[in-house]
Amino acid sequence: MKENLELSVIIPITEKNRQYNVEELHYLYKKNVERTKKTYEFIYVLDGNFPEEFQVLQDLKKKGECLKILKLAKWFGESIALSAGFENSDGKLILTLPAYPQIDEEEIPKIINAVNGHDMIIARRWPRMDGFINKVQNQAFHRLVKITTGTNFNDLGSGVRIFRRQVGEEVQIYGDQHRFFPLLAKRYGFKVAEINVRQSPKDAFSRVYSFGIYLRRMLDLLTVFFLIKFTKKPLRFFGLSGVTVFLIGAFLSFYLFIQRMFFHVPLADRPIILLALLLIVLGIQIFAIGLIGEIIIFTHARELKEYTIEQVVN
């Protein structure tokens, strides 16, 4: 590891349906990174087979450009690509940039300088130049994030972020969790903030995704919600859910018991009695899962770390 390297710039190339002008973007990014007077390196991560981009990057390297090229064996997703880039980086600060214009490149020094006093900075594209539908779905998504996690972010879809090396070492991301990286960092106690930067005009286009993508985003959000709220306290989630299901089943059973004993209503031809018994058994099982989770966490409590030390004064 290069001890004196100040900044690593990680650029993942992941989406097959985008047109990448890697050479033009590289020189734009490089020019604005150099304005900060920091020592730097560029790391390009090709998530799968991108032969044209790979050749362009090799040509840039032959011309003397300070960059690393990581070519993954197949498509793994942006989270893995970013993790691979981080593991092969040497900078004290990590700047992630998309391989396509997302912000005005001249805002890069503003983002880098803003990290002073924070552990992570997210570039919020503002004002947004997207269409009405995109603005509505963006606001709806972030409102849902605020309701479920209690955090107030406005542009988790931005791929422009800078964070200290410690953040990348402490916070692990996988799957499609790169969008929720700031939420997970905040959970560990890191200081995360957003700053407004100008959106690139090339980034202002309509994005309407398939139903499957929206469903996956919801599942990812549910995963992050569970990781933030209940990772170390599974009994709170499964216990509450199990008790609720059990009580519904118990109430139905008591209601049927009253009908049978005092009103002589026959139960043999009523499927609801099976539902009541099923809910009672299911409630007990859900509660038991939470209890087993608590036992596992208690057993490995010494190995778990859910805090971050900001400073040691000795």
C-alpha positions in Angstrom: 0.0 0.0 0.0 1.3 3.5 -0.9 1.3 5.3 2.5 1.3 8.8 1.1 -1.4 8.4 -1.6 -4.2 10.8 -0.7 -7.0 9.8 -3.1 -8.2 6.7 -5.0 -10.8 7.3 -7.7 -12.9 4.1 -8.4 -14.9 4.0 -11.5 -17.0 0.8 -12.1 -18.1 -0.1 -15.6 -21.1 -2.4 -15.0 -24.1 -1.7 -17.3 -24.2 -3.3 -20.8 -26.9 -1.0 -22.1 -24.9 2.2 -21.6 -22.6 3.9 -24.1 -19.3 4.7 -22.5 -16.8 7.3 -23.8 -14.1 6.2 -21.3 -11.2 8.2 -22.7 -13.1 11.5 -22.8 -14.5 11.0 -19.3 -11.1 10.0 -17.9 -9.4 13.2 -19.0 -12.4 15.3 -17.7 -12.2 13.5 -14.3 -8.4 13.7 -14.2 -8.3 17.4 -14.9 -10.7 18.2 -12.1 -9.1 15.8 -9.6 -5.7 17.5 -10.3 -7.2 20.9 -9.3 -7.3 19.7 -5.6 -3.5 19.2 -5.7 -3.9 15.8 -4.1 -1.9 12.7 -5.1 -4.2 10.3 -6.8 -4.8 7.0 -8.7 -7.6 5.9 -11.0 -9.0 2.4 -10.7 -11.4 1.1 -13.4 -13.4 -2.0 -12.6 -14.9 -3.8 -15.5 -17.8 -5.9 -14.2 -17.8 -8.6 -16.9 -16.9 -8.4 -20.5 -16.4 -4.9 -22.0 -13.8 -5.5 -24.8 -14.0 -2.0 -26.3 -13.6 -0.2 -22.9 -10.9 -2.6 -21.8 -8.9 -1.8 -25.0 -9.3 2.0 -24.5 -8.1 1.7 -20.9 -5.1 -0.4 -21.9 -4.2 2.3 -24.5 -4.5 5.0 -21.9 -2.2 3.1 -19.6 0.3 2.7 -22.5 0.2 6.5 -22.8 1.4 6.8 -19.2 -1.9 7.4 -17.4 -1.8 6.6 -13.7 -4.6 4.0 -13.6 -5.3 0.4 -12.6 -7.6 -1.9 -14.6 -9.6 -4.7 -12.8 -11.5 -7.0 -15.1 -13.9 -9.3 -13.2 -14.5 -12.8 -14.6 -18.2 -12.2 -15.1 -21.0 -9.8 -14.1 -21.2 -9.6 -10.3 -23.0 -6.3 -9.8 -21.9 -2.8 -8.8 -21.5 -3.5 -5.1 -19.0 -6.2 -5.8 -17.2 -4.1 -8.4 -16.9 -1.2 -5.9 -15.6 -3.6 -3.2 -13.0 -5.0 -5.6 -11.9 -1.5 -6.5 -11.6 -0.6 -2.8 -9.6 -3.7 -2.0 -7.1 -2.8 -4.7 -6.9 0.9 -3.7 -4.2 2.6 -1.7 -5.7 6.1 -1.1 -6.7 7.5 2.3 -9.8 8.9 0.6 -11.9 6.9 -1.8 -13.9 8.8 -4.5 -16.4 6.7 -6.5 -17.5 8.1 -9.9 -19.8 6.6 -12.5 -18.4 5.7 -15.9 -20.9 8.1 -17.5 -21.7 11.8 -17.0 -23.9 12.2 -13.9 -22.7 15.5 -12.4 -20.9 18.5 -13.8 -17.3 17.4 -13.7 -16.2 20.8 -12.4 -17.9 20.1 -9.1 -15.4 17.3 -8.3 -13.1 19.5 -6.3 -16.0 20.8 -4.2 -17.0 17.2 -3.4 -13.4 16.3 -2.4 -12.9 19.3 -0.2 -16.3 18.8 1.5 -15.1 15.6 3.2 -13.2 17.7 5.8 -15.1 17.2 9.1 -17.1 14.2 7.7 -16.5 10.6 7.0 -18.6 10.4 3.8 -20.0 12.9 1.4 -22.8 12.1 -1.1 -23.2 14.3 -4.2 -26.8 15.3 -4.5 -27.8 16.3 -8.0 -29.6 19.5 -7.5 -31.6 21.0 -9.1 -32.7 17.9 -10.9 -33.3 18.2 -14.6 -35.2 14.9 -14.9 -38.7 14.5 -16.2 -41.8 14.7 -14.0 -42.2 11.0 -13.7 -38.6 10.5 -12.5 -38.9 13.3 -10.0 -42.0 11.7 -8.6 -40.5 8.3 -8.3 -37.3 9.7 -6.8 -39.3 11.6 -4.1 -41.5 8.6 -3.4 -38.5 6.3 -3.0 -36.6 8.6 -0.6 -39.7 9.3 1.4 -40.1 5.5 1.9 -36.4 5.3 2.9 -37.0 8.0 5.5 -40.1 6.2 6.9 -38.4 2.8 7.1 -34.9 3.8 8.3 -35.3 7.2 9.9 -32.6 8.7 7.7 -33.1 11.8 5.5 -31.2 11.5 2.2 -32.3 12.9 -1.2 -30.2 11.2 -3.8 -29.1 7.6 -2.9 -29.0 6.9 -6.6 -26.0 9.1 -7.0 -22.8 7.2 -7.8 -20.6 10.2 -6.8 -19.4 9.7 -3.2 -16.2 10.3 -1.3 -15.4 8.5 2.0 -12.5 7.9 4.3 -10.7 4.6 4.1 -12.0 3.5 7.5 -15.6 3.6 6.2 -14.8 1.1 3.4 -12.9 -1.2 5.9 -15.8 -1.2 8.4 -18.9 -1.3 6.2 -19.4 -4.3 3.9 -21.8 -4.1 1.0 -23.0 -6.9 -1.3 -25.8 -7.6 -3.8 -27.3 -4.2 -4.8 -26.6 -2.5 -1.5 -24.3 0.1 -3.0 -27.3 2.4 -3.2 -27.7 2.1 0.6 -24.0 2.4 1.4 -24.6 5.7 3.2 -27.3 4.2 5.3 -25.1 1.4 6.5 -22.2 3.8 7.1 -24.5 5.9 9.3 -25.5 2.9 11.2 -21.9 2.4 12.2 -21.7 5.9 13.6 -19.9 7.6 10.7 -20.7 11.2 9.8 -22.5 11.2 6.5 -23.7 14.3 4.7 -25.1 15.4 1.3 -23.9 18.4 -0.7 -25.7 19.9 -3.7 -23.9 19.7 -7.0 -24.9 20.6 -10.5 -26.4 17.7 -12.5 -24.9 16.9 -15.9 -27.2 17.7 -18.8 -26.3 14.3 -20.2 -27.8 12.7 -17.2 -31.2 14.3 -17.6 -33.3 11.7 -19.3 -36.4 9.6 -18.5 -35.8 6.4 -16.6 -38.8 4.1 -16.5 -37.8 0.6 -15.3 -39.6 -2.7 -15.4 -41.7 -3.9 -12.5 -39.1 -6.5 -11.6 -36.5 -3.7 -10.9 -38.9 -1.8 -8.7 -39.7 -5.0 -6.8 -36.0 -5.7 -6.3 -35.4 -2.2 -5.0 -38.2 -2.8 -2.4 -36.6 -6.1 -1.4 -33.2 -4.4 -1.1 -34.8 -1.7 1.1 -36.4 -4.3 3.3 -33.0 -6.0 3.7 -31.3 -2.8 4.7 -34.2 -2.0 7.1 -33.7 -5.3 8.8 -29.8 -4.9 8.9 -30.1 -1.4 10.4 -32.8 -2.1 12.9 -32.6 -5.8 13.9 -29.2 -7.3 13.0 -28.1 -7.5 16.6 -31.6 -7.8 18.1 -33.5 -10.4 16.0 -35.9 -11.2 18.9 -37.3 -7.7 18.6 -38.4 -8.4 15.0 -39.3 -12.0 15.1 -40.6 -11.8 18.7 -43.0 -9.0 17.9 -44.1 -10.6 14.6 -44.5 -14.0 16.3 -46.4 -12.7 19.2 -48.7 -10.7 16.9 -49.5 -13.8 14.8 -49.9 -15.9 17.9 -52.4 -13.5 19.4 -54.5 -13.3 16.2 -54.7 -17.1 16.2 -55.5 -17.2 19.9 -58.2 -14.6 19.5 -59.8 -16.5 16.7 -59.6 -19.7 18.8 -61.2 -18.1 21.8 -63.9 -16.6 19.6 -64.7 -20.1 18.1 -64.6 -21.6 21.6 -67.2 -19.0 22.9 -69.4 -19.8 19.8 -69.2 -23.5 20.4 -69.7 -23.5 24.2 -72.3 -20.9 24.6 -74.1 -20.6 21.2 -73.8 -24.2 20.1 -72.3 -23.3 16.7 -70.7 -26.4 15.1 -67.0 -26.2 14.1 -66.6 -29.3 12.0 -67.4 -27.6 8.7 -65.6 -24.3 9.4 -62.1 -23.9 7.9 -61.5 -20.9 10.2 -60.6 -23.3 13.0 -57.7 -24.6 10.9 -56.6 -21.0 10.2 -56.6 -20.2 13.9 -54.5 -23.3 14.8 -52.1 -22.6 12.0 -51.6 -19.0 13.2 -50.9 -20.2 16.7 -48.3 -22.7 15.5 -46.8 -20.2 13.1 -46.5 -17.5 15.8 -44.6 -19.9 18.1 -42.3 -20.8 15.2 -41.5 -17.2 14.3 -40.8 -16.4 18.0 -38.5 -19.4 18.2 -36.5 -18.2 15.2 -35.9 -14.9 16.9 -34.9 -16.8 20.1 -32.4 -19.0 18.2 -31.0 -15.8 16.6 -30.5 -14.2 20.0 -28.7 -17.3 21.3 -26.4 -17.3 18.2 -25.6 -13.6 18.7 -25.0 -14.1 22.4 -22.6 -17.0 21.7 -20.6 -14.9 19.2 -21.0 -11.5 21.0 -17.3 -11.1 21.6 -16.6 -11.5 17.8 -19.1 -8.9 16.8 -18.4 -5.2 16.4 -21.1 -2.6 15.9 -19.3 0.5 16.9 -16.6 2.8 15.4 -14.0 4.6 17.4 -13.6 8.2 16.2 -10.7 9.2 18.4 -8.5 7.7 21.1 -6.8 10.2 23.6 -4.2 8.5 25.8 
